[in-house]
């Protein structure tokens, strides 16, 4: 399983040589991770990670959704049930089960990421299997107990320059405060994620609104007070390093209602009297409101639409949210974003980063939009598509219309901390392979490709996220 130095590079000799040269110049650039889901408590407390299964298997949606698809219950993987029912608690047993089913991940991004992690972090260069499962588990357990694999040490070993977490608008950010007070030089910043308090269909929405009022001292049962509460929370986050907000709505709907219309709609929202269509309209209005707030406070606005979240009703009932059952769905951007773009799309000082799970929109909608509106930029392939082929398809579908500089480099969007270097390695190699093809076809000079490789790996993310 030893990692091949030419992995993901073109098979053709001349292009492979170009890709090697481009990659050699960027391979060791610092990692900028402007959007992710690691736990800020890791960096605040700097405690040893738990057993390998708890670190590598239980939180990884890519891992357990594949295993579940092959008939392995989530309980056997140690995933907690909502009702507190029995689940496997022995990490070694969970790892053995994963190792016995390693073949299921052949050809997937998970194979690439896991192989990179096992070899570079733990020094294990064989594929997992039933014969070596216990040996792997013992080696990983021993190393995880050492100071060299504590969260802060790994941050430095991975050469991370900055990493963003994703935090509820209601979070008190105590772990971020602890990091700032600790004197540690690592840069871990929060991201403002207000879905809990802008989505009327989110469970517990009304109590979340009440808590928003308690945190800010604003009368959040009024439209004016509700908006003021968001401004206060954004300022609270920004004081702790936040540079972006993030919005995970099911659709890309936006709206730009008059103040009177927005106030009337909000009245129905707080009374719990909205229809599904009105709930979608309210979410769309709040995207526009957040964009307008960004003009004042400078936060970058990220929109992550297109996921039918918690599609598996039974899994949602038994295990809750984010259990690998989120499925891509068709998304309209040209029509859905029109109200927001009419309001703020021509603002050169505003950055709105668009993501998609609907790849059919890249060449038809997203690249033409980002290739025109000053406020828009394209986020990298996300979730199901932050893969070798997904990254290639993204470059091929968007470059000719939007260019490279209306994109924002790469972000890893992961909870799996140890896979971060692997994900950036894949993105850098795939981009170098794409650039090598352009050079070989005499569509790009190699000097320009070298500058682009650096920008895609490092500079664009720093600039787009105002880091």
N, C-alpha and C positions, 0 to 999 in steps of 0.2 A: 504493500500500500504506500510505500515511500513516495512523497510528493515529487512529481516530475517537474524539473525546472522550466519545461516548455508547456506546461499544462495551459490549456485554453488558447494557446497561440495557433495561428494558421498552420495547416499541414504543408502548404507550399513553401519551398525553401527560402525564396527571396523575401516573401512577406514575413515569414517567421523571423528572419534576421532583423528586419526593420522593427518588428514588435519587441524583440529582445532588447534592442537599443533603446527604444522609447521607454520600456518598462524599467530598465536598469536605472534610468535617471529619476524615476518617481517612486520606486519600490519602497524606499524608506522615508518618504514624506510623512509628517505627522498625520494622525487620523483626526479628522473633524467629523464629529457625530452630532449633527444639529437636530436630529429627531429620533428619539428612541424611547424605550420603556423599561430601562433598568431601574432598580429600586434605589432611591437616594439614601436609604438607611444603610445600604452596603458601604457607601463611601463615608457616611457619618460615623458609623460604629467601627468600621474596619475589622469586623470579626471574621473568623475563619468561615468559609462556606461549609454547608452541611455535606452530607454524603453525595457521591457522584450522581446518583439517580435524582435526588432532589434538585441538584443544580442543572443537570443536562437533559433530563427526561421530563419530569413533571411540568415545568413551565413552558416547554417548547411545543407550540401548537403544530408545527410541521411534523414533529415526531409522533405525538399521540393521535393526531387525526389520521395518519397513515395506518398506524397500528389498529385504531378503532375500525377503519374501513375494512380491515381484514378479520374482523370479528372478535378482537380482543377488547373486553370491557375496560372502561376507564378506571374502574375500581382496582383492577389488577395492576394498573400503572401508578396507583397511589394518589389519584386525583380526588380531592375531597368532595364529598356529597353535601348538598345543602341541608339534608335532614340529619347529618351526623352519622349516617349509616357506615357499616364497616367497609374499609378499603385496605389494600395492601400497605403495610407500613415499613416493611423490611427493604431497605435500599438495594441490598445485594440481590434479592429475589426479583426486583423490578429490573435491575441491570441485566440479569441473566435472561429475562424475557425479551428485552430489547436486543441483546446480542444474538439470541436464537432467531430473531426476525430481521437481522441486518440486511439480508438480501432484498427485502422489500424496498429499500431505498436506492437501489441501483439506478443510476442515471438521473437522480434527483438532486436539487441543490443541497438537501440535507446530507447526502453522501459527501459532497465536496466540503461542506462546512465542518461536519463531524471529523472527517479524516484530517483536515487541517488542524482542528483543535486537539485531537488525540496526539498527533505527531509533534506539533510546535509547543504545546503547553505541557503535555505529559510524557513526551518521548516515546510514544507507542506507535510503531510504524506497521503494524499488522491489522488486517480488518477484524472487527469484533466477531466472535463466534462462540459456540457453546463450550469449546475446549479452553479458550483463553479468557472467558468471561470473569472468572474469579481472580485470575492474575491481574487483569485490567483493573478490576474493582479495587484490589489491594494497593496497586501502584497509585491509582488516582486518589484513593483515600489518604494515603500517606502524604502525597504531595499537597493535597488540599489542606492538610493540617499544618503545613509549614508556613512561616512568615512570607516566603517568596510568592505565595499564591493568595495572599490577602487582597481584598478589592483595590486598595490604593497601590500596592506593589504591582498588580496586574495592569492598572491604569498606566503606570510608568513603563512597564515592560512592553505593553502594546503601543507605546508612543502616541497616546491619546493627548491631543492638545485641548480639546473641549468636548464635553458630552452633555446633551440635553436630556432631561427626563420629561415625562408627560404627567401632569398633575391636575387633579380636579380643581375647579375654581373655588371649591370649598376647603381645600387643603390648607392647613396652617403653616406648611413648609418648614416645620420644625427641624427636619433633617438637613435641609438646605442651610438653615440658620446655624446648625451645629457645624456643618462643613466650613462655613465662612469664619466661624469663631475659632476653629481648630488650629489655624495657622498652616494647614496643609496647602500646598501650592496647586493641587489639581483643580481644574475648573469644571464644576458640575452645576448646570443651570436649569431652572424649572421652565416648563412650557405651560401656558395658560390653556386649559381644556375645559370649556364651559358647557359641554353637552348635557350634564346633569341638570343645569338650570336654564337651558334654552330650548329643550325638547319637551313639549308637553306630554309626549307619550313615553318618556323615560320613567321607569318605576320610581316612586317616591318623589316625583317632581314637585308637588306642592310643599312637602316638608323641606325639600332642598331649597325652595324659594324662601321659605321662612328662615332657614339657617343663613342664607345669603343676607337677609335683612339684619339678622343678629350680628353677623360678622362686620357689617359696614355701618350700622346705625341708620340705614336709609329705610324709608317706607316703601318696601318693594311690592306692595299691593297697588301702587300707582305706577303708571308708565314712566313718568319722570324719575321717580325714586328708584325704580328697577334699573334704568339705564345708568343712573348715578352710582348705584351699587357695583355695576360692572366696571365702571371707570375706576372706582376705588380699589377693587380687587386687582385690576390690571396694574395699577400703580404699585400695589403691595408686591405683586410678582416681579415687576420691573426693578424694584429696589433690591431684589435678590438675584438679579442677573438675567431675567427673562428677556428674550429678544423676539419671541414668536408666540402666537396663539395657534390652536389647532382645532379643527371642527370635523367631526366624523359623521356627518349626516348621511342618511340613506340615499338622498338625491341631491343634485346640484341646484335645486330650486333657489332663486333669490327673488327679492321683492323690494320695492321702494315706495312704500305707501306714504300718503300724507300723514302729518302728525296726528290729525283727527282720526284717520282710519287705523293707524297703528295703535292708538290709545284704545279705540273701541275693540280691536282684536285682542289686545292684551287683557282687557276687562273680561272677555270670554275665557281667555286662557286661565286666569287666576281663579275663576269660578268653576273651572273644570267642565266647561260647556262647549268645547271646540269639537268639530268633526275632524276626521283624519285629514281632509283637504285643508281645513283651517290650521291644523297643527303643522302641516307642511308649509303653508304660507307663513306662519309665524317663524318657523326655523329659517325660512328664506329671508324674512325681514331682518332677523337677527344677524345673518351673515353680512347684510348691507350695513347694519348698525355697527358691527365690529370693524368693517372696513373703514367706516367714517371715523371710528375711534382711533384706528391705526394711523390715520392722517394726523391726529393730534399727538399720540404717544410713540409712534414709530414702530410699533410691533408688526412683524411680518405675519400675514394671514395665510394659514395653510388650510386647504379644503380637501378632505379625503372622502369623497362620495362614492357610491356605487357598490356598497356591500349590503346584501340582505343578511343582516346580523342575526345570529342565533336561529338559523333556518330550521335546525332540528329541535322541534318543540319538546320532545322527550328529554334530550340532553339538557336543554335550557331549564326544564322543570327540575331535573335531578341535580345538576351541577352548576347552573347559573351561566353568566355571560362568559364570552371569550373562551369557548371550549372547542375551537376548531371547526365550528359549524357555520362560519360566515362564508357566504357564497357570492361571487361576483354577479352583478346584474347590469343590464343595459342602462346607459346614462346619457342624457341629453345635456350638452354644454352650451351650444350656440343659442338656443332659446332660453334655457334655464338661467344662464348668467347675464342675459341682456339687461335686466333691471339694474343689477349691480354695476355692470360696465357702463351703462348710461350715467350712473351716478358718480363713479370714481375711476373708471377704466382708463381715462386719459391722464391720470395723475402720475407723473414720472417719479415722485418721491414715495409712492406706495408700492409695496411688493406683495402680490397675491400669488401663492404657489399652488398650482393645480395638480392633483394626482388623479389616477384613474385605475379602476379594475376592469374597465371595458376597453380593451386594446383596439377595437375597431374605430374608436374615436380619435386615435393619435393623428393619423394623416388627414382625416376628414374634418375634424373639429378643433382639437387642442393645438396642434402645431400652427394652423392658420390663425387662431385667436392669439396665441403667444407671439406669433410673428407679426402682429399688428399693434395690439394694445400695450402701451408702455408699462402698465401696472402688472401685467401677467408674466409669469414664468412657469416652466414645466418642471414639476417634481420628477424624480427618477422613477423607474419601474418599482412597483410597490407590492408587497405581500406575496401573492401568487407568482409575480413576475420579476422579483428581484433575483433572477436566475440567469444562467449563461444565455439561453435563447431569448429570454425576456429582455435582457439588456441589448442584445443584438437587434431584436425587432424594434425596440425603442429608437435606437440610433438611426436605423434605416427608414423608419416611418416619419421621423420628425426633423432630421437634420436639413434636408433640402428646403423645407419651408420655414422652420423657426431658427435654423442655425444652431450652433453650439452655445452661444452666449445668451440665449433666452431659456437656457436650462440652468439647473442649480447644482451640478455635480452629483454627488451620491450621498444618500443617507441610509443607514442600516436598519432603522425601524424595528429593533429587536428587544426582546426581554432576555435573550440568551447571551449573557455578557461575554462568555468565552468565545463566541462565534464572531464577535465584531471584527477582529483582524482578518478572519477568513472571508467575510463578506466584502470588506474593502479590497482585499487581494483579488477576489473574483471581478469586482467592478473595474479595477485598474487594468487587469489583464484583458478583459473584454474590450475596454475602450482602446487599449493599445493595439489589439488585434484589428479593430475597426479602422483606426487611423492608419495602420500599416497597409491595409487594403487600398485606402485612398491614395497613399503615397505610391504604392506599386502601380496603381492605375494612372499615375501622373495627374491626379486631381488635387494634390496637396503636396507642398514641399516638405521635406522631412524636418527642416527647422521649424516650420509652422506647426507640424504635427507634435514636435517635442514641447512646444509652448502650450498647445492644446492639452496634451496629456497631463501636464502640470496643473493647468487650470481645472480640468475635469476632476482630478484627484484631490485638489486642495483649495485653490483660490476661489472658485465659483461658490462653493458652499460657505466659505467664510464671508464673502461679500453679500450673497443673497440673504443670509440669516443675520447679517449685521454683527458679526462676531469679531 
